[in-house]
Amino acid sequence: RRRFIQDLVANDPSGLFDHKKEDGIYLHRKERHVRALAKFVRAVEMGRENNFGSTTEGELTVDPDFLMLLEAIADDFPTLLHWVMFVPNIRSLADDEQRSRWLPLCRDWRMIGCYAQTELGHGSNVRALETTATFDKDALSDGAWRIHSPTLTSAKFWPGTLGRTANHAMVIARLMDGEGIDRGIHNFLVPLRDMHTHMLLPGVTTGDIGPKIGYNNMDNGFASFDNVIIPRRNMAMRFTSVDTDGNYTKKAMSPAASKISYITMMQVRSVIVMDTGRLLAMACTISIRYSALRRQGYQSSSNNNKEEVPILNYRQQQHRLLPLLAASYIIYFTGIQVKQHLSNLEYELIHNSSSSTANDVTKTQVSDLHATTSALKSFSSTLSTDGIEDCRKACGGHGFLASSGLPELLTYSLQHPTVEGDNNMLPQQVGRVLLKLVNAVAENNHTLIQEWKQCDAAYLIQPIQTILQLSNNNKSNDKQQQQQKQKPLLAHVKDQQWTNLNILKAHEYRTATLLCQLSKQIHTNVHKDKQSPATAWNNALIQMARVNKAHAICLLLHKFQSTIQERQDKKLLGPFEIKAMNNLFQLFGLYWIEKDMGDFVLYDIISTQQAQSVIRTSVLQLLDAVRPDAVTLVDAWDFPDSRLKSTLGRHDGQVYTAILDAAKKDPLNATEVGPGYEPHLKRLIVDGVGTYSKTASRL
């Protein structure tokens, strides 16, 4: 099916998708933005022509065929935030009547929206947002809201699709009710532009924020509002409402209903995890294909040996690239699994809110999912972004060419460590959740422990119990217990026993140890050192980052392991594929033990001898095991050349021809004489303005 859709794109008569004429690296961002809009509009047109959306009530952006169409077009669309943020927000927070009015307009692309939360002066601290929505009983017959930007820093800044594309925005603002009481942050649907002329409406100022490091097809925008009047019913009213007199009411709702919006917003982070895995896979495809073709050095020092060595055969190159290849698979399939889990849970809560299934969903589970998506998003996006840059460096000088495709992959990916929660902020949310698990285990709270057993963090229960027991032994005067605690936790694992299970155990114990240390640090700082809770929390932030990373690695390993098992059970993988996937699992797991060796030895998880003679040796052996499959594994992603947009990663291997062809396309080479010759260079070469004339000294 994917190949069929790729052929639709390749053979489209509009000519918009001819990748052989693709010249994006030479276009100004204004031209790129307009071209991206043209491609998207044509994509919608093609979707309707081919009856996409027929099984989804006309909703193109939830039809897998349409999403494959967008993937085949392989460009960044300025409309993206409409279906990633704007429409899901309406679905989760608007009431039935509002959804019946707004969603058909969104489906038919009459209403194109964005999600306007971040302001010039505030991002992560949502409670400090300054935009106001003040109730005005008399502005309209049914009551109204005045949307206002009271300060310079209250201007919305950064929302994608806002600058030039959207005609509506879901504006996040402080609600001031009819009594003037600040009710905190709420969502308001604000028209920005006339739906026929696209002209700005009175009181609205918007524009594009200007060039960015990357992702320049997207019109990230700014917006300010000067007492813009919107109807009372343009406030999202699923969970709260304001009547015609300005009276604010929180609607009675079941515990299940209160979790819906929470889960919906986590899905965005799961999409980012998938996206970072796919981007890293593209970078690995380019760098591994190139490394298999690029030859440097000889097999031996013999003068008769003229056969050069593919650089992928060098151990250093393998150590740079093959763990990243493993990471790309693990991150991507983890993202799929988490997104599907969230979608299933959301469906149960919305459609079966009164059933036992929905009531069985606990606050602990939702909090755990929040920790899962926060940890995975922060670690995966950092690993992917750094990994893409490593792939670029691994391609040597040619990796510095824009035509390699790697610089644009990198600059596009640089947004991910910041959007939807800064990667240095998210570990606090992970730590806050997981500390509750430590407390539950320490207090032996059977009810809470049973709830945690239904969570992603369930793997931590037994290791935390072990760590706490060892800590108690440390306080004991019993010599036998003292001796027992000094033995590394996995000292019994022999050289050939570093299987998936024992690799997981090592990472689980590392996470549990770091988490217990975090709990102890905060407790000691507050109760012994008499620090304020805020000061103790601030002092623990670095440790939280360590916990976040360790937890993310465990989640990735657990979820990839379950993905392998599930596909094996369904006969979707043969023996070769199972072996290849297990090699990737073990390489990723052991690589991160090697990389963070200090933790594993310091915390008595493995011995120094194991670290030196087993872990590092095993990593080298796994590089040998993965190397023969490396090109096959990147080819398995089936990225067409039109998607990679890379001279180095071409499927046909014609790298050097492609590099020269791309160089010749540069507008700087359009004429035989360079464009700077006549006005400038000629003055040096011909007119002699730089000629030296010997003159007498002025001294």
N, C-alpha and C positions, 0 to 999 in steps of 0.2 A: 504493500500500500504506500509506503514511504517513497519507493522508487517511482510509482505512478504519479504521486504528487510532485516529486522533483522534476519529472518529465513535463508536467503541466506548466511549471515555472519556466523551464528551459525553452519550451516551445511557444511561450506566450507571444502573440503577435505584436504586443505593445512595444517590445524592445527594451522595456525598463529593466529587465532582469538578465541581460546579456553580460555574464561575468567576464567574458573575454574583452569587453570594452570597459570594464570596471576601472575607474580612475579616481576612486575616492581619496587616495592619499594626496592628490593634486588639487582637490577642490577646496574652496573657502567654505566655512561652516554654514554660511547662509545657503549656498548652493546644495550642500549636503542635507540640510534640514528640509529644503523644498523637495529635493529628490526623494528623501525618505518618506515624506508625506504622499508624494505621487505613488510610490511603491505600495504604501499601505492602503490607499484608496483603491488601487487596482486589485490588491489582495482581497479586500472586502467584496469588490465587484466579482472577482473570480469565485469567491466563496458562495455568493448567491447564484452565480451561473451554474455551479456544480452541485447545488443543493446541499452544501454544508450547513449544519445547524438544524437539519430537518428532524433529528432525533433529540434535539435539546431546546425545543420550542423557539427556534430561530436564533438562539444565543450562539453566535459564532465562536466567541472566545472561550467557551467551555467544550467545544467540539474538537476532539483529538485531530481530526482531519484538517481543520483550519489552523490549529497550532503547528501541525507538520508543514502546512503551507508557509506559515511565517518563518519557520525554521529553514525551509528550503530557499526562501528569498534572501535570508542571511544578511539582514541589516538591522539597525537599531531604529525603532519607530517612536516618533514623538508622542504617539497616542498611548504608549504603554501603561501609564499610570491610571488611565481610564478603567481598564479591566483588572489591573493588579490591586489597586487601592480604592478607587472611587466607587465602582459598582459593588464590590464586597462590603464596603461600608454601608451602603444603602440597604443591602440585603440583611445585614446583621442588626442595624440600629434603627431603621425606619419601621413604622407600623404598617399594618396591612394596606390601609388606604394610600399611604405615601408610596409604598412599593408599587401599588397598582398604577399610580400616576407616573412615577419616574422611571421605573425599569423598562417599560416599552420604549420610551424615548432613548434610553441608553442602548437597548437592543438594536434599534434602527439607526443609531449613530446621529440622531438629531441633537441629543444632549451628550456632549463630550466633557468629561470632568477630570478633576485632579483632587488630590488630598492635601489641603493647605494647613499644615500644623506648624512646622518649623518657622521661627521668626529670625529676624536679623540679630536679635540679642539673646535668644534662647532656643535651645534644641532639645537636649535630653531632659532638662528640668521642665516637664510639661506643666507642672503646677504654677510655674512662674510666667506662663504666657500672658501677654498684655492685651491682645485684641479683645474687644468687648462686644457683647450682644445685649443691648439694653432694651427691655420691653417698653413699647410705646403703645398705649391703649388707643390713642386717637389718630395715629398716622394712617391706619387703614380700618375699614369698618369692622373687621374681625380681630383687630389687634395686629401689631407688627413688631419687628425687631430692628433696631438701629445697629448695624455692624460698623464698628469704628476702630481705627488705628490711632490711639491717643498719643503715641510717641514715635520718634524715629525708629527706635529699636523694636517696635511692635509690628513693623512691616513684615509680611510673610516673605520668606527668602529661602530659596532652594527647591520648593516643590516642583517635581517634574511635570511636564505638560502644561504648566501654568502660564509660561511666558507668552506664547503666541497661538497655542493650539486650543486650549480648553475654553468652552463658553460657560461653564459652571465650575464651582469649587465647593468641596465639602470643607468648610472653614471651621477650625477648632478655636473656640472663643470662650471667654468668661461670661456666664449667663448672669445678668442682673434682672431679677424678677420685678413684678409690679410694685413691690415695696422697697426696691433698691437694694435688696440683699444679694450679695455675691454668692451664687450657687455653684461656683467652680466651673470646670471645663466641660463644655458640651459641643455637639456637632450641629452645624447649620449649613443648609444648602443655599449657596449664594450665587445668583446669576451674575456673570462677569461681562458677557458680550451679548449683543442682539443676535438672536438665533437665525436671522435672515441676512443681516449685513456684516456680522462679526465685529461691529463697532462696539467700543467699550460703553457700558451703561453709566449713567450719572453717578458720580462719587467714587467710581472704581478707577484705580490706576494700576496697570500691570505692564510688565515687560520682561525680556530675557535678561538674565544676570550677566551674560557675557561669556567669552571663551573660558573653558575649563581645561584641566590636564588631559581629559579624554571625554568620551561619551558626548560628543558635540553635535550629534543629530538631535539630541534631546534639548528642548527649550526649558531648562530649569528656569523658574521665574521668580520675580518679586511682585508683591501686590500690597497696596494700601487702600484703606476704605475710609471715606469721609462721610460718616453718618448715612450709609447706604441702607435704604428701607427694603426689607423683605417681609413676606407674609409670616404671620405667627406660626402657621403650619409648615414652614420651611425649617423648623427645628426638628431634628430626628427624635421621634416620640415613641419609640418602642418601649423604653424603660422609664422615661420621665415625661411629664407633660406640663404645659402652662396654659391655663384657660384664658378666655377673652378678657378677664379682669386682671390677668398677670399673676394668678395664684399658681405657685409651683407645687407639683405633686410627684412623688416617686411612686410608680405603679407597683402593686403587689405582684411578686413573681416567685415562681418556684426556684429552689436551689439550682435546678438544671438550667433554667432560662438565664440565670445570672451569669452563667459560665460561657454563654454562646459567643459574645463579642470577644471575650478573652481568648478563646480558642481560634476564632477567625483571624485575629491579628497575628497569632503565632504562625499561621500558614505562610505568611509573607517571608518569615525567616527560613522556613523549610524550603521555599522556592529559591532563596538566596543560596542555601546549601547545595541544592541541585545545580544551580547556575555556576557556582564556583567549581564544582566537580567537573562540569562540562567544559568550562574555560581552561582548566588545568589539563584536561584530556586533549584539547585542541593544541595547547602549547607542547604537550608531550608528543603528540602526533607529528608536529613540525620538527621538533628537535631530534626525535628518535629516527624518523625517516632520513633526515639530513645526516645524522651521525652514522647511519648505516651506509650512506653513499660517500661521504667525505672521507678521503684517505690521506693519511699523514704518517710519515715514518715507515721504516721497512721491517720486515719480519726478523731480519738478523743484520749483523754488521757486515756481512759478506758483500763484496763489491759485485758479485754475480747475482745478488738478490735484488730484483727490480720491482717486486710486488709490494705496494704500499698497504698499510693496515687501515681498515675502517676504524674511525675514532671511537665507535661504539664498542670496539673490542678492548679498549683501554679500561682498566679497572676504575680509574678515577672518574671517567665519563659514565660508567655504569652506576657508580655510587652517587653521582649527581642526579641521574635521570630515572633510574629504575624504581627507587622508592617513591618518586613523584608519580610515576605511572601507576604504581600500586595505590597511592593516595587518591588519584583521580577516579579509579573504579570504586574505592571504598566510600569516598565522599558522595559521589553521585548516587549510588544505590542506597546509601543511608538517607539521603534527602528524599528519594522516592518513597522509602518506607515510612518516614516520619510524616510526610505530606499525606499519604494515604491514611495513616492512623488518625491524623487530625480531621481529615475529611469525613471519615467514618464516624468519629465521635461527634462531630458537629451535626451530622445528619441525624444521629440518634437523639441528640438533645433538642433539635428543632422539631422533628417529626414524631418523636415518641416521648415528649417531655413529661407525660404522666405515667409512662410505663416503668416497670421495675428496672429495665435496662438503664434508663436515664438516671433514675434515682440512685442506682448503684455507683454512679460516677461521683467520686469524692473530691473534696477540695484539695486533698493531698495529691491525687492524680493530676489535677489540672496544674497545680503548682509545680509538680515534677515535670510535666510537659513543658512548662515555661522554662524551667532550668535546662531541660534537654535542648530546646530550640535556641536558647541563649548561648549555651556552651558550644553547640555545634556551629552556630552562625559565626561566633567570634573566632573559634579555632580554625574552622575550614576556610574562612575568607582570608585570614592571615596566611595560612599555609599555601593556599592557592595563589594569592598575589605574589608572595615571596617565591613560590615555585615557578611561576611564569617568568619572573625575572631571571631565575637560575637557568631555565630553559633557554632564554635569550643569550645569556652569557655562554652557555655550553655550545652555542653555534658560532662562537668566535666573532670575527669582524663582520661576517655577513648577517649575523643576528642584529647588528646595529642598523641595517637597512630597513626603512619603512616597508619596503616590498616583501620583507621576510614574514610580515604579518604579526610578528611577536610584539613590537612596540605598541601597536594598537590594541592587541589583546591585553597587554599590561595596563595601559592607561584606562581602558574600559573597566578592568577589574579593580582599579584603585578606589572606586567608590564603595566597594563592598565592606571594607573594614569600618566604614563610617555610617552608612545608611542603616536604618532600622535598628539603631542601638550601637553606639560606638564600642569598638572591641575592648577598650580599656574600662568601659563602664559596665558592660554585661556581666563580667565575673562577680560583681557585687550581688547581682540578682541570683546567680547560681549559688554563691556562698550562703546567701540568706535562706534559700530553700534547703540546701543540704545540711545546714547546721541543725535544722529541725529533726532530720533523720538521726543525727548523732545523739541529740537529746532523747529521742524516743528509745534508741537502743540503750543508752546509758541508764535510763530510768526503767528499762525493761517493760515499757508500755505495750502490752500485747495487742491492744486494739489498734494503736497507731502502726505498730510493726506489721500487722496484717494488712493495713491499708498500703503501706510502703511496698509490700510484696507484690502488689499489682502494678508497680511503677517501673520506669526505666532504671531508676537508682536502686532497685531491689538487689542488684549484684553487690552492693556495698554492705548489706546487713551483716553477713557472716564475717567479712574481713574486719569490719568495725568491732564486732564482738571479740575477735581475736586480738586486735590491737589494744582494746580496753583491758582485756584479761592480762596481756603482757605488761601493760602499764601498772596494773594492780600487783603483778608479780614483782615488778621493779621496786615497789614500796614494801614488799614483804621481806622478812628476815630469813625466810626459808632458803637455804643454800641450793637445794635442788632446783627450786624455781628460778633462782638467780642464774644458775648455769643454763637452764632451759631457754631462758629469754635471749641468751647471747648467740644462739645458733640461728643463722639466717633462715627465714621462713621457707625458702625454696631450696635449701641446701641439699635436700634429698633428691632433687631432679638431676638425673644423669645426662651425659652429653647428648645422647640420642633421644631424650625424652622431652625436648623442647617442642612439643606439639602445640596445636592451636589452644588446647585447654590450659597448658602451663604458661603459655605466653599471656593468655587472658588473666590467669591468676596473678602473675607478676604485676601487671598493670592495675589490677583491682586492689592489691595490697598497697601499691604506691599511692593510689588515690585515697584509700581509707586512711593511710598514715598521715598524708598531708591534711586531710580533713579533720582528723582528730587533733593534730597540732594546731590547726586554725581555731578550733573550739577551745583548746586549752589556752592558747595565747590570749584570746579575747577575755576568757574567764579570769585569767591571772591579772591582766591589765586592769580590769574593772574592780575585782574583789581584793586583790593583794596590793596592787600598785595605786589603787584609788583613782584611776583615770576615769574621766567621764565616758559613757557609752559611745559618744560621737568620736572622742579621741581614740579610744580603743579600736573602734571600727576603722578609722582612718589609718591607724598603724598596722592594721591587718590586711590592707588592700593588696599588697604584694603577694602575701600568702594566698589570698583569694584567687589571684591570677594563676598561681601554680595549681591550685585545686581545679580551677576551670579547665586548664589545659589537660590535666590528667584525666578528668571526668570525660572530656570530649573524646580523647583517644579511646577510653574504655567503651563509650557509646558507639563509636565508629566500628570498633572490632566486634562488639556484640551484634550490632545490626548487620554488618556484612556477613558474619558467621550465619546468622539466621536467614539471610538472603540466599547464601549458598545452599543451605539445607532445604529451604523451601523449593528452590528451583531443581534441586536434585530429586526431591520427593515427587515433583510434578513431571519428572523425566525431561526437563527442559535443558539439562546439561548432560553431556556425555562424559566419559572418563577423562578425556583430554582436557575438557573445559574445567571439570572439577579440580583436577590437578593444578591447572594454571591458576585458578582462583585461590586455591589454598596456598600456592606459592606466593601470591600477592599478599594474602592475609599474613603469612608468616614473615615476609620481608618487611611489611609495614610495622608489624608488632615488634620484631627484633631490632629494626632500625631505630625505633624510638626508645627502646631500652638502651641501645648503644649510645644514642644521642644524649640521653638524660642519665647516663650511667651513674653519675654522682648520687642521684636520688636513690636508685635501687641498691647501691652498695652502702650508702650512709645509713639508710633506714633498715639495714639487715634483711633485705628481701632476697638478694643473691649474694654470694661470696665474691671476694676479689678474684679468686681463681676462676670462678664461673664467668665473671665479666671479661677476664683477659683471654681465656683459652676456649670458651664455649660461645659466648654471645657474638664476639667479633668474628670468630671463625664461621659461625652459622650464617652471619650476614653475607660473608664472601661466598659461601656455598650457595646461598639463595640467589645472589647475583648471577652465578654460573647457571642456575636452574632457569632463571627468567630470561636471560640474554637470548637464547634461541627463539623464544616466543615473542620477543619485544615488538618486532615490526608487525607480526600477526595481531598482537593485542591492540596496537594503535589502529591498525586497519579495521579491526572489528567494530570500532566506533562508527565507521562508514561515513566519515565527514567528506562531503564532496569538495572538490577544489574551490568551488564557488563559495563555500562556507569558510574554508581556511583562509582564502585570499593571501596565499603565501607562495613566494617563489621557491622557498626551501622545502616546503612540505608537500610538493606536488605528488600526486598518486603515481604518475608515470615516471618519476625520477629525473625528469629533464630540468634539473636545478639550474645549471649554468646558462642554458639557453634562456630560461625564464628570467634570470637575473639581468642579463644583457637586454632582453626585450623590454623589461620594466624600466631600465635606465633610459632607453631610447624614447620612451613615452613622456619623459619629463618635459614640460613646456620650455624649460631652459635650453633644450636641445632642438627646438622647433626650427631654428634657422642656422645656417652654416656659421655665420658670424654671430657671436654672442650678443645678447641684447644690451649689455653694458659697454660694448666696444665704442660705438660712435659717440655717445655722450660723454664718456669718461676715459676708458682705457686708451683710446686713440691719442688723447692729449699727452699720455706718458710715452707711448711707443713712437708716435709720429711727430707730434708737435714739440716734444722735448722738454716738457715742463719740469722734468726731473733731472735734466742734464746738469752735471757738476761743472761749475766754472771756478777755477782756482783764483782766489782773490788775496790781496795782501792782508796780513793780520791787522785787526783793529787795535791791537795793543801797541 
